[in-house]
Amino acid sequence: MKTTLFILYGGKSVEHEVSLKTAFTVIKAIDYSKFIVYPIYITTAGLWCSLGKQPEQVLELSDLIVESNSRNAASSMGEVLIKQLSIEGKKIVLPLLHGSNGEDGTVQGLLELLNIAYVGNGVLASALTLDKALSKQVLAQAGIHQAEYLSFRYDQWLEDRSSICLSIEKKLKFPCYVKPASLGSSIGISRCEDKQQLIEGIGEAYRYDTKIVVEREVIGREIQVAVRGNDKPLASLPGEFIHNHPFFDFESKYMDKSLTMSIPAQLSETMTSQIRQAAIHAYQSLCCSGLARVDFFLDANDQLYLNEINALPGFTNFSMYPVMWEKTDGTRYSELIEMLIDYAFMRHAEKQSIVYTR
């Protein structure tokens, strides 16, 4: 008996294009002898659209983009819920939505209400990991070392810009990084070397969010670890991108064809073990399940700083997350997808034992 697999992609997010690339790779890698696949595209306006054709016909990235006849999100979602997600039998949802309105717990909350199994992190972990300010607070409580930072809401910025700039200069100094609190793929992030750049960077970050995080710069290597699993997660060998960019921004990540991966990263056995343990500790501290990528900085004195946790890391054939697993234990891309689906079914089955009446 085949499992029905619904793939959500696109989304009302500035990371829409990244989601399309992820979905395209996943759809081409699915084992159709095991799954009946229903791709569901969400437009930049938040409208839900059924692909309306067999996945085997998806040959180009543009084949994944379809138009909706609905006038609003509610009616488009209702149509998909009635015609597809209500299908009987064994089914699961694979949300491949990067960033806002998908990776932040919103879609996960909907799927919880529908009582449908879904791949990846739950509502709490999704919301926490996408909100850099809140995740930093939780990680600090867990005793995980991080770079110094400050966080500000937009209303605070409007009320007293001078005090905010002064506090950043005194506590963090220059250079520093300004980031939207709830966004990924290095979008809206600025490296600031003086007050004028700081003001411009803050203005840029507030274009994408109503809360920002400002961090002290850490000079060092950027080390990544892939983590998978539920109650007893596993950490991959650490990896790193080899590049010459002073700031690894969106263009550097996705446009630079000269990027090379070093997996495993050239580290001592002791440091490798320390990083893997720290990744699992952070993963569990934020209540993660299914998968996440944990990013660190490692300075010249071998001081480790946790940078952030990405609850839905890049997932193309050339993304660090799947490649790290292949280099660690030989897990192929298609096998990794099925592992993540198995984790989701296990978590869903556990939840069915919870009693909701007295």
C-alpha positions as CSV (number, residue, x, y, z in Angstrom):
1,M,0.0,0.0,0.0
2,K,1.5,3.3,-1.1
3,T,1.6,6.3,1.3
4,T,0.0,9.6,0.1
5,L,2.6,12.4,0.3
6,F,1.6,16.0,0.1
7,I,4.4,18.4,-0.6
8,L,3.9,22.1,0.4
9,Y,6.2,24.6,-1.3
10,G,6.5,28.2,-2.4
11,G,4.9,30.3,0.3
12,K,4.3,33.9,1.3
13,S,7.9,34.5,2.1
14,V,11.0,36.3,0.7
15,E,12.5,32.8,0.7
16,H,9.9,31.7,-1.9
17,E,12.5,30.9,-4.6
18,V,14.6,28.9,-2.3
19,S,11.5,26.8,-1.4
20,L,10.9,26.1,-5.1
21,K,14.4,24.8,-5.6
22,T,14.1,22.5,-2.6
23,A,10.7,21.2,-3.8
24,F,12.0,20.6,-7.3
25,T,14.8,18.5,-6.0
26,V,12.7,16.5,-3.6
27,I,9.9,15.8,-6.1
28,K,12.5,14.4,-8.6
29,A,14.0,12.2,-5.9
30,I,10.9,10.6,-4.4
31,D,10.5,6.9,-4.9
32,Y,7.1,6.7,-6.7
33,S,6.9,3.0,-6.0
34,K,6.3,3.9,-2.3
35,F,4.5,7.2,-2.5
36,I,1.6,8.9,-4.3
37,V,2.7,12.5,-4.5
38,Y,0.5,15.6,-4.5
39,P,2.5,18.8,-4.9
40,I,0.7,21.8,-3.5
41,Y,2.0,25.3,-4.4
42,I,1.5,28.3,-2.2
43,T,1.8,31.6,-4.0
44,T,3.5,34.7,-2.7
45,A,0.1,36.0,-1.9
46,G,-0.6,33.0,0.2
47,L,-3.0,31.2,-2.1
48,W,-2.9,27.4,-2.1
49,C,-2.9,25.7,-5.5
50,S,-2.9,22.0,-6.5
51,L,-0.3,21.2,-9.2
52,G,-3.0,19.4,-11.2
53,K,-0.7,17.0,-13.0
54,Q,1.4,13.9,-12.3
55,P,4.8,14.7,-10.6
56,E,6.7,12.8,-13.3
57,Q,5.8,15.6,-15.7
58,V,7.8,18.1,-13.6
59,L,10.8,18.7,-15.8
60,E,11.6,22.4,-15.1
61,L,11.4,24.6,-12.0
62,S,8.7,26.6,-13.8
63,D,6.5,23.5,-13.9
64,L,6.0,23.9,-10.2
65,I,4.4,27.3,-10.5
66,V,0.6,27.3,-11.0
67,E,-2.1,30.0,-10.7
68,S,-5.1,29.9,-8.3
69,N,-8.6,30.7,-9.3
70,S,-9.5,31.5,-5.7
71,R,-9.9,35.1,-4.6
72,N,-8.5,34.7,-1.1
73,A,-6.3,32.3,1.0
74,A,-9.3,30.9,2.9
75,S,-11.1,29.6,-0.2
76,S,-8.0,28.3,-1.8
77,M,-7.0,26.4,1.3
78,G,-10.5,25.1,1.7
79,E,-10.5,23.7,-1.8
80,V,-7.2,21.9,-1.2
81,L,-8.3,20.6,2.2
82,I,-11.5,19.2,0.8
83,K,-10.2,17.7,-2.4
84,Q,-6.8,16.5,-1.3
85,L,-5.9,16.6,2.3
86,S,-9.1,14.8,3.2
87,I,-8.1,11.7,1.2
88,E,-8.5,8.6,3.3
89,G,-5.6,6.2,4.0
90,K,-2.0,6.6,5.2
91,K,-0.9,10.1,4.4
92,I,1.7,12.7,5.4
93,V,2.6,16.3,4.7
94,L,6.1,17.4,3.8
95,P,6.3,21.2,4.3
96,L,9.2,22.6,2.2
97,L,8.4,26.2,3.1
98,H,11.4,28.3,4.1
99,G,11.0,31.4,6.3
100,S,7.8,33.2,7.2
101,N,4.4,31.6,6.9
102,G,5.7,28.0,6.8
103,E,8.8,27.4,8.7
104,D,7.6,29.5,11.7
105,G,5.0,27.1,13.1
106,T,2.0,28.6,11.3
107,V,1.5,25.7,8.8
108,Q,2.5,23.2,11.5
109,G,-0.3,24.5,13.7
110,L,-2.8,24.0,10.9
111,L,-1.6,20.4,10.4
112,E,-1.9,19.8,14.1
113,L,-5.5,20.9,14.0
114,L,-6.1,18.6,11.1
115,N,-4.4,15.7,12.9
116,I,-2.2,15.0,9.9
117,A,1.3,13.7,10.3
118,Y,3.9,16.1,8.9
119,V,7.7,16.1,8.5
120,G,10.0,18.3,10.5
121,N,9.7,20.4,13.6
122,G,6.5,21.0,15.6
123,V,4.8,24.3,16.3
124,L,7.0,25.3,19.3
125,A,10.3,24.4,17.8
126,S,9.5,25.9,14.5
127,A,8.5,29.2,16.1
128,L,11.5,29.3,18.4
129,T,14.1,28.4,15.8
130,L,12.9,31.0,13.3
131,D,12.8,33.8,16.0
132,K,16.5,34.5,16.6
133,A,15.9,36.6,19.7
134,L,13.8,34.1,21.5
135,S,15.9,31.1,20.5
136,K,19.0,32.9,21.9
137,Q,17.3,33.4,25.2
138,V,16.4,29.7,25.4
139,L,19.9,28.6,24.4
140,A,21.4,31.0,26.9
141,Q,19.3,29.4,29.7
142,A,20.6,26.0,28.5
143,G,24.2,27.2,29.0
144,I,25.1,27.3,25.3
145,H,27.8,29.8,24.4
146,Q,26.8,32.5,21.9
147,A,28.1,35.8,20.6
148,E,26.9,38.9,22.5
149,Y,23.7,40.4,21.1
150,L,20.9,42.9,21.5
151,S,17.4,42.7,20.2
152,F,14.9,45.6,19.5
153,R,11.3,46.0,18.4
154,Y,10.4,48.4,15.7
155,D,8.4,50.6,18.1
156,Q,11.5,51.0,20.3
157,W,13.5,52.1,17.2
158,L,10.9,54.7,16.4
159,E,10.9,56.0,20.0
160,D,14.6,56.4,20.6
161,R,17.0,55.7,17.8
162,S,19.9,57.5,19.4
163,S,19.8,55.3,22.6
164,I,19.7,52.1,20.6
165,C,22.6,53.1,18.4
166,L,24.6,54.1,21.6
167,S,23.8,50.8,23.3
168,I,25.0,48.8,20.3
169,E,28.2,50.8,20.0
170,K,29.0,50.4,23.7
171,K,28.1,46.7,24.2
172,L,28.8,45.2,20.8
173,K,31.1,47.7,19.1
174,F,31.9,47.6,15.4
175,P,31.8,45.6,13.2
176,C,28.5,44.1,14.1
177,Y,25.7,42.3,12.2
178,V,22.1,43.4,12.0
179,K,19.5,40.7,11.2
180,P,15.7,40.5,10.9
181,A,14.7,38.3,13.9
182,S,12.6,35.9,12.0
183,L,14.1,35.2,8.6
184,G,16.7,32.9,7.0
185,S,18.9,32.6,3.9
186,S,20.9,35.7,5.0
187,I,18.2,37.9,3.6
188,G,18.0,41.4,5.2
189,I,21.3,41.0,7.0
190,S,24.0,43.7,7.0
191,R,27.6,43.9,8.3
192,C,28.1,47.3,9.8
193,E,31.4,49.0,10.4
194,D,30.3,52.4,11.6
195,K,27.2,54.3,12.8
196,Q,26.0,55.3,9.4
197,Q,26.1,51.7,8.1
198,L,24.4,50.6,11.4
199,I,21.4,53.0,10.8
200,E,21.1,51.8,7.2
201,G,21.4,48.1,8.2
202,I,18.7,48.6,10.9
203,G,16.4,50.2,8.3
204,E,17.0,47.3,5.9
205,A,16.3,44.7,8.6
206,Y,13.1,46.3,9.6
207,R,11.8,46.0,6.0
208,Y,11.5,42.2,6.7
209,D,10.5,42.1,10.3
210,T,9.2,44.1,13.3
211,K,12.0,42.8,15.5
212,I,15.7,42.7,14.8
213,V,18.8,41.1,16.4
214,V,22.2,42.8,16.4
215,E,25.3,40.6,17.1
216,R,28.9,41.2,17.8
217,E,31.1,39.9,15.0
218,V,33.0,36.7,15.6
219,I,36.1,36.3,13.6
220,G,36.5,32.6,12.7
221,R,35.3,29.6,10.8
222,E,31.6,28.8,10.1
223,I,31.0,25.2,11.0
224,Q,27.7,23.4,10.3
225,V,26.2,20.2,11.7
226,A,23.2,18.3,10.4
227,V,21.0,16.8,13.1
228,R,18.1,14.3,12.6
229,G,15.8,12.3,14.9
230,N,13.2,12.8,17.6
231,D,13.9,11.8,21.2
232,K,17.4,10.4,20.5
233,P,18.8,12.7,17.7
234,L,22.0,12.0,15.8
235,A,24.5,14.6,14.7
236,S,26.5,14.4,11.5
237,L,30.2,15.1,11.0
238,P,30.7,18.8,10.9
239,G,31.2,20.6,7.6
240,E,32.0,24.0,6.3
241,F,31.9,26.0,3.1
242,I,35.3,27.2,1.8
243,H,35.0,30.7,0.5
244,N,36.7,34.1,0.5
245,H,33.6,36.3,1.3
246,P,34.0,38.6,4.3
247,F,30.2,38.3,4.7
248,F,28.4,35.1,3.6
249,D,25.2,36.7,2.4
250,F,22.4,35.5,0.1
251,E,24.3,36.1,-3.1
252,S,27.4,34.3,-1.7
253,K,25.3,31.3,-0.6
254,Y,23.2,30.9,-3.7
255,M,25.0,32.6,-6.6
256,D,28.7,31.8,-6.1
257,K,29.6,28.8,-8.2
258,S,33.1,28.6,-6.7
259,L,31.9,27.5,-3.3
260,T,33.3,24.2,-2.1
261,M,32.3,22.0,0.8
262,S,34.7,20.5,3.3
263,I,33.1,17.5,4.9
264,P,34.3,16.5,7.4
265,A,35.6,19.9,8.3
266,Q,39.3,19.9,9.2
267,L,39.1,19.7,13.0
268,S,40.7,17.7,15.8
269,E,38.8,14.6,17.1
270,T,38.2,16.4,20.4
271,M,36.7,19.5,18.7
272,T,34.6,17.4,16.3
273,S,33.1,15.5,19.2
274,Q,32.5,18.8,21.1
275,I,30.7,20.4,18.2
276,R,28.5,17.3,17.6
277,Q,27.5,17.2,21.2
278,A,26.8,20.9,21.3
279,A,24.6,20.5,18.2
280,I,22.5,17.8,19.9
281,H,22.3,19.8,23.1
282,A,21.0,22.9,21.2
283,Y,18.6,20.8,19.1
284,Q,17.0,19.3,22.3
285,S,17.0,22.6,24.1
286,L,14.7,24.1,21.4
287,C,12.5,21.0,21.4
288,C,13.5,20.1,17.8
289,S,12.3,16.9,16.1
290,G,12.8,15.5,12.6
291,L,15.7,17.6,11.4
292,A,17.6,20.8,11.8
293,R,21.0,22.3,10.9
294,V,23.0,23.8,13.7
295,D,25.5,26.5,12.8
296,F,28.6,27.5,14.8
297,F,31.5,30.0,14.7
298,L,34.9,28.7,15.8
299,D,37.5,31.4,16.5
300,A,41.3,31.2,16.5
301,N,41.3,30.2,20.2
302,D,39.0,27.2,19.6
303,Q,36.2,29.0,21.3
304,L,32.9,27.7,20.0
305,Y,29.9,30.0,19.5
306,L,26.5,28.8,18.4
307,N,25.3,31.0,15.6
308,E,21.8,29.7,14.9
309,I,19.6,26.7,14.3
310,N,17.8,26.3,11.0
311,A,14.7,24.1,11.3
312,L,14.3,23.7,7.5
313,P,17.8,23.9,6.1
314,G,18.5,24.0,2.4
315,F,17.6,20.6,0.9
316,T,18.8,20.4,-2.7
317,N,21.3,17.9,-3.9
318,F,24.0,20.5,-3.3
319,S,22.9,21.7,0.1
320,M,25.1,21.1,3.1
321,Y,22.5,19.2,5.1
322,P,22.0,16.1,2.9
323,V,25.6,16.1,1.8
324,M,26.8,16.0,5.4
325,W,24.7,12.9,6.0
326,E,26.0,11.2,2.9
327,K,29.6,11.9,4.0
328,T,28.8,10.8,7.6
329,D,27.0,7.4,7.2
330,G,26.4,7.0,3.5
331,T,22.7,8.0,3.6
332,R,21.6,8.9,0.1
333,Y,19.3,11.8,-0.6
334,S,16.2,9.7,-1.3
335,E,16.9,7.6,1.8
336,L,17.2,10.7,3.9
337,I,13.7,11.9,2.8
338,E,12.2,8.5,3.8
339,M,14.0,8.6,7.2
340,L,12.5,12.0,7.9
341,I,9.0,10.7,6.9
342,D,9.5,7.8,9.3
343,Y,10.4,10.2,12.2
344,A,7.2,12.1,11.4
345,F,5.0,9.0,11.6
346,M,6.6,8.0,14.9
347,R,6.0,11.4,16.5
348,H,2.5,11.5,15.2
349,A,1.8,8.0,16.6
350,E,3.1,9.0,20.0
351,K,0.7,12.0,20.0
352,Q,-2.3,9.8,19.4
353,S,-1.9,8.3,22.8
354,I,-2.5,11.7,24.5
355,V,-5.9,11.9,26.2
356,Y,-7.8,15.2,25.7
357,T,-10.8,14.4,27.9
358,R,-11.1,13.8,31.6
